[in-house]
Every structure is written in structure tokens, then in C-alpha cells.
Amino acid sequence: MAALVYASPIEKVWHYLHRFICGAVLLFLVAPIVVVIPLSFNSVPFFTYPMSGFSFRWYEEFFLSARWQGGLQNSIFVAVVATLLSTVLGTLAALGLSRPNFPWRTAVLSVVISPMIVPTIITGVAAYFFYAYVGLVNSYTGLILAHTTISTPFVVITVSATLVGFDNSLSRAAAGLGAPPVTVFLKVILPLILPGMIAGSLFAFAISFDEVVMALFIAGPEQRTLPLVMFSGIREQISPTILATATVLVLFAIAMLTTVELLRRRSERLRGIQNT
């Protein structure tokens, strides 16, 4: 029979103090985001507490205004295409880097994930001069390629993390039974790394959807994304529509993080089944 363990008064005080500190840090980080949400329902066209009234007028402007909907459509289009490219390129890079005999793995990985480390403003300036030289500035193609550049490292990292627990003997066994490489990938490797691919694609979509620095350098008037419209609105005219847009983006980010967490748990379950 296990002996009962009684916590000392000092341990109890430290336990509650630790919870208090964690709660205070979490409140400090979340409070600026939470404050935005009530202000988005304000009835007056300026930021004030207490609120003068409750209104959905700023959400109506966001969903009905051609300016905001044009930026939203551009953001979705660019983010979807950049996510598809990032997922394909990042998955292929992660599969190649996971091979035990891959030469110069550390150097290649450093180059691949360098857009995560280098400040975005430096990457944006470099992309501007390069795309201006090849004639891709003020075009959807240039904006998509720029977003793909900064989104691909997140796919590489998530897929590589999934491949850490991958048993290579499964693919060797399938190849030994006569399966071609494409069948080995589709039937053996893909089902096991799919949660990592989806999580990486979600991160890539979020990075592309929220990116404003690249849009400032590459996008033209017709390629104005939603973050660029918000940035321009802050400079030109402070409107509560920006808060309504921010609230929608916060809810979207919460849904994406929840999806990523569910995928992480599913990946752990699949890894546990594989190990057994």
C-alpha cells in the first residue's frame, strides 16, 4: 500500500505562488488582445472606455466594404497558394534532411530555416531588389513566392519533428516487398507524417495570412492584403473596423491553434501505436 505524502506548508505556499505567477504572466500576455474585442463593438467611431453603446456597425463595414473584402480575398488567395507551395517544398526538404546519409545536413538545414532567423525587414529588402530585377514586383507571383520563402521553414520544422519518431524499417520493408517509391510514400510514409504536414501547412497559412512586411515591399495596389489594409488604416485613418478585423483574426488564430493541438495529440497516438 502506497504511503500517503503530506505536503509541507512551504511546499503549499510555493505551489500557490507558482500558480499565481503563471496566471499573472498569462494575463499580462493576453490582456492586450482581450481588450480589443469589446472595443470592436463600440458604437462611436473612436476608441473610448467606457463604451458609449453596443453596435455591429464595424463588423458590417468589414464584411460589406469593398476595401476590406478586397484585402481579405487577396490574403486568402495568396495564403492558400503559398501554403500549398510551402507544404510541398517543406515536406520534400524534411524527407531529404531526415536521411541518415544526407551530406552537409546542418549547413543545408541552416540555410533552409534562415528566413525564420533573419529579420523580416532584411528579407523584405532583399526580396524587393531581387524581384524588381526580374520584374515580379507589384504582382501576385512575386508576393506568393515571397510568402512561400518565409513560410516553408515552418513546414520543414514540423515535418522534421514528425519524422524523428518514424521507423525507417517500415519503408525498407515495403520496398523489399516490391513496392515502388511512390507507393511507399503514399501508403507508408504519408499516413504517418500527415499530422505534421497539416500542422506545418496551418502554420504556413497563418504566417502568410498575417505577413505585412513582405506586402509593403512586393505588393502593388491590386495586391493589397488584409494586414496591409490594416496597416494603411492605422496610418491614414484610425477606425474601429481595424478592431473588428483584429477580433476576427484572433478567433481564426484560436481555431488554428486548437486544430494544431488536436493534430499533435493524434500524431502522438499514432507514434505510440507504431512503437508498440
C-alpha positions as semicolon CSV with decimal commas, in nm:
position;residue;x (nm);y (nm);z (nm)
1;M;0,000;0,000;0,000
2;A;0,145;0,333;-0,102
3;A;0,228;0,568;0,180
4;L;0,043;0,898;0,198
5;V;0,257;1,201;0,120
6;Y;0,172;1,521;0,304
7;A;0,298;1,850;0,160
8;S;0,470;2,086;0,400
9;P;0,338;2,443;0,447
10;I;0,635;2,581;0,249
11;E;0,556;2,347;-0,044
12;K;0,191;2,455;-0,037
13;V;0,288;2,824;-0,039
14;W;0,527;2,767;-0,328
15;H;0,259;2,570;-0,515
16;Y;0,006;2,854;-0,495
17;L;0,273;3,119;-0,557
18;H;0,379;2,936;-0,872
19;R;0,020;2,928;-0,993
20;F;-0,023;3,297;-0,918
21;I;0,292;3,392;-1,110
22;C;0,190;3,181;-1,411
23;G;-0,158;3,335;-1,404
24;A;-0,015;3,688;-1,384
25;V;0,220;3,627;-1,678
26;L;-0,063;3,479;-1,883
27;L;-0,287;3,776;-1,801
28;F;-0,009;4,017;-1,898
29;L;0,027;3,849;-2,237
30;V;-0,343;3,802;-2,311
31;A;-0,487;4,127;-2,171
32;P;-0,392;4,349;-2,471
33;I;-0,567;4,103;-2,703
34;V;-0,876;4,069;-2,484
35;V;-0,918;4,447;-2,456
36;V;-0,950;4,475;-2,834
37;I;-1,260;4,255;-2,851
38;P;-1,507;4,476;-2,653
39;L;-1,389;4,790;-2,835
40;S;-1,481;4,633;-3,168
41;F;-1,848;4,654;-3,062
42;N;-1,834;5,024;-2,976
43;S;-2,099;5,241;-3,139
44;V;-1,883;5,553;-3,176
45;P;-1,605;5,595;-3,436
46;F;-1,322;5,631;-3,183
47;F;-1,161;5,429;-2,906
48;T;-1,302;5,500;-2,563
49;Y;-1,382;5,329;-2,234
50;P;-1,649;5,301;-2,105
51;M;-1,825;5,225;-2,433
52;S;-2,099;5,463;-2,542
53;G;-2,311;5,184;-2,687
54;F;-2,317;4,841;-2,846
55;S;-2,312;4,810;-3,224
56;F;-2,217;4,572;-3,506
57;R;-2,152;4,857;-3,750
58;W;-1,777;4,794;-3,770
59;Y;-1,828;4,425;-3,845
60;E;-2,078;4,524;-4,114
61;E;-1,818;4,757;-4,264
62;F;-1,558;4,483;-4,257
63;F;-1,782;4,222;-4,426
64;L;-1,955;4,461;-4,668
65;S;-1,687;4,715;-4,760
66;A;-1,512;4,654;-5,093
67;R;-1,183;4,780;-4,948
68;W;-1,173;4,532;-4,662
69;Q;-1,317;4,241;-4,858
70;G;-1,069;4,302;-5,139
71;G;-0,784;4,278;-4,889
72;L;-0,937;3,965;-4,734
73;Q;-0,973;3,795;-5,072
74;N;-0,615;3,881;-5,166
75;S;-0,489;3,748;-4,832
76;I;-0,679;3,422;-4,868
77;F;-0,566;3,371;-5,229
78;V;-0,200;3,445;-5,159
79;A;-0,200;3,244;-4,834
80;V;-0,363;2,936;-4,992
81;V;-0,122;2,924;-5,288
82;A;0,181;2,998;-5,068
83;T;0,068;2,727;-4,824
84;L;0,042;2,466;-5,100
85;L;0,390;2,553;-5,228
86;S;0,536;2,566;-4,877
87;T;0,384;2,230;-4,783
88;V;0,523;2,055;-5,090
89;L;0,869;2,213;-5,070
90;G;0,894;2,185;-4,691
91;T;0,788;1,819;-4,687
92;L;1,036;1,726;-4,960
93;A;1,312;1,914;-4,777
94;A;1,228;1,744;-4,446
95;L;1,226;1,399;-4,608
96;G;1,563;1,466;-4,768
97;L;1,717;1,605;-4,448
98;S;1,589;1,307;-4,247
99;R;1,804;1,063;-4,445
100;P;2,100;0,944;-4,235
101;N;2,347;0,974;-4,525
102;F;2,246;1,327;-4,629
103;P;2,568;1,534;-4,677
104;W;2,613;1,871;-4,507
105;R;2,282;1,833;-4,327
106;T;2,347;2,102;-4,065
107;A;2,458;2,360;-4,322
108;V;2,164;2,289;-4,553
109;L;1,915;2,300;-4,264
110;S;2,059;2,633;-4,152
111;V;2,006;2,779;-4,497
112;V;1,653;2,639;-4,524
113;I;1,535;2,780;-4,190
114;S;1,726;3,108;-4,223
115;P;1,407;3,306;-4,308
116;M;1,289;3,227;-3,955
117;I;1,607;3,374;-3,806
118;V;1,685;3,669;-4,032
119;P;1,470;3,978;-3,951
120;T;1,179;4,007;-4,191
121;I;1,274;4,362;-4,288
122;I;1,608;4,236;-4,424
123;T;1,437;3,954;-4,612
124;G;1,183;4,203;-4,748
125;V;1,451;4,441;-4,876
126;A;1,643;4,155;-5,039
127;A;1,324;4,019;-5,197
128;Y;1,232;4,364;-5,327
129;F;1,564;4,418;-5,507
130;F;1,567;4,065;-5,648
131;Y;1,205;4,067;-5,765
132;A;1,245;4,419;-5,904
133;Y;1,537;4,292;-6,111
134;V;1,333;4,002;-6,254
135;G;1,014;4,208;-6,290
136;L;0,799;4,042;-6,021
137;V;0,731;4,348;-5,804
138;N;0,364;4,456;-5,791
139;S;0,249;4,108;-5,894
140;Y;0,073;3,816;-5,732
141;T;0,354;3,585;-5,840
142;G;0,619;3,784;-5,658
143;L;0,404;3,817;-5,345
144;I;0,327;3,443;-5,341
145;L;0,693;3,349;-5,386
146;A;0,797;3,590;-5,109
147;H;0,538;3,443;-4,871
148;T;0,648;3,092;-4,968
149;T;1,005;3,181;-4,875
150;I;0,915;3,279;-4,520
151;S;0,653;3,003;-4,471
152;T;0,848;2,697;-4,588
153;P;1,079;2,677;-4,280
154;F;0,779;2,622;-4,053
155;V;0,673;2,321;-4,261
156;V;1,028;2,185;-4,255
157;I;1,044;2,209;-3,876
158;T;0,706;2,046;-3,809
159;V;0,751;1,763;-4,061
160;S;1,107;1,701;-3,937
161;A;0,973;1,673;-3,582
162;T;0,725;1,411;-3,703
163;L;0,998;1,218;-3,882
164;V;1,205;1,193;-3,563
165;G;0,993;0,901;-3,442
166;F;0,948;0,747;-3,785
167;D;1,063;0,386;-3,819
168;N;1,260;0,363;-4,145
169;S;1,235;-0,015;-4,138
170;L;0,870;0,021;-4,249
171;S;0,967;0,189;-4,576
172;R;1,252;-0,059;-4,629
173;A;1,014;-0,349;-4,571
174;A;0,766;-0,206;-4,822
175;A;1,042;-0,154;-5,077
176;G;1,167;-0,509;-5,014
177;L;0,820;-0,642;-5,093
178;G;0,837;-0,479;-5,435
179;A;0,651;-0,153;-5,377
180;P;0,777;0,136;-5,595
181;P;0,897;0,457;-5,420
182;V;0,573;0,643;-5,497
183;T;0,366;0,365;-5,337
184;V;0,597;0,354;-5,035
185;F;0,548;0,726;-4,984
186;L;0,170;0,726;-5,034
187;K;0,092;0,409;-4,839
188;V;0,355;0,406;-4,563
189;I;0,523;0,742;-4,509
190;L;0,241;0,987;-4,586
191;P;-0,018;0,849;-4,338
192;L;0,238;0,874;-4,055
193;I;0,366;1,223;-4,132
194;L;0,028;1,364;-4,239
195;P;-0,045;1,527;-3,897
196;G;0,291;1,706;-3,916
197;M;0,222;1,817;-4,272
198;I;-0,119;1,955;-4,180
199;A;0,021;2,133;-3,874
200;G;0,301;2,280;-4,083
201;S;0,056;2,393;-4,350
202;L;-0,157;2,564;-4,086
203;F;0,148;2,749;-3,954
204;A;0,245;2,841;-4,311
205;F;-0,105;2,971;-4,380
206;A;-0,104;3,179;-4,062
207;I;0,239;3,326;-4,138
208;S;0,140;3,414;-4,494
209;F;-0,201;3,548;-4,396
210;D;-0,059;3,780;-4,126
211;E;0,251;3,896;-4,314
212;V;0,268;4,272;-4,371
213;V;0,638;4,350;-4,427
214;M;0,665;4,147;-4,747
215;A;0,342;4,302;-4,872
216;L;0,481;4,650;-4,812
217;F;0,778;4,578;-5,038
218;I;0,629;4,348;-5,303
219;A;0,254;4,416;-5,331
220;G;0,103;4,680;-5,555
221;P;-0,237;4,850;-5,530
222;E;-0,413;4,544;-5,674
223;Q;-0,235;4,302;-5,440
224;R;-0,315;4,479;-5,112
225;T;-0,360;4,210;-4,847
226;L;-0,570;4,242;-4,533
227;P;-0,274;4,317;-4,299
228;L;-0,160;4,584;-4,546
229;V;-0,508;4,740;-4,544
230;M;-0,499;4,740;-4,163
231;F;-0,152;4,897;-4,163
232;S;-0,264;5,166;-4,405
233;G;-0,575;5,228;-4,195
234;I;-0,365;5,287;-3,884
235;R;-0,150;5,542;-4,069
236;E;-0,428;5,723;-4,255
237;Q;-0,747;5,690;-4,051
238;I;-0,797;5,524;-3,713
239;S;-1,123;5,330;-3,746
240;P;-1,280;5,070;-3,513
241;T;-1,311;4,850;-3,822
242;I;-0,947;4,762;-3,756
243;L;-1,053;4,626;-3,416
244;A;-1,332;4,423;-3,573
245;T;-1,082;4,280;-3,820
246;A;-0,839;4,204;-3,539
247;T;-1,112;4,023;-3,345
248;V;-1,192;3,805;-3,646
249;L;-0,823;3,724;-3,687
250;V;-0,788;3,638;-3,317
251;L;-1,080;3,394;-3,336
252;F;-0,930;3,245;-3,651
253;A;-0,592;3,204;-3,477
254;I;-0,758;3,032;-3,178
255;A;-0,930;2,787;-3,413
256;M;-0,599;2,714;-3,588
257;L;-0,411;2,658;-3,262
258;T;-0,684;2,424;-3,143
259;T;-0,654;2,229;-3,466
260;V;-0,276;2,208;-3,431
261;E;-0,310;2,077;-3,075
262;L;-0,559;1,809;-3,185
263;L;-0,322;1,706;-3,464
264;R;-0,032;1,689;-3,218
265;R;-0,226;1,454;-2,993
266;R;-0,324;1,239;-3,291
267;S;0,040;1,223;-3,400
268;E;0,143;1,109;-3,052
269;R;-0,122;0,836;-3,059
270;L;-0,004;0,716;-3,400
271;R;0,355;0,720;-3,281
272;G;0,259;0,516;-2,974
273;I;0,079;0,261;-3,191
274;Q;0,382;0,243;-3,421
275;N;0,621;0,187;-3,130
276;T;0,407;-0,094;-2,990
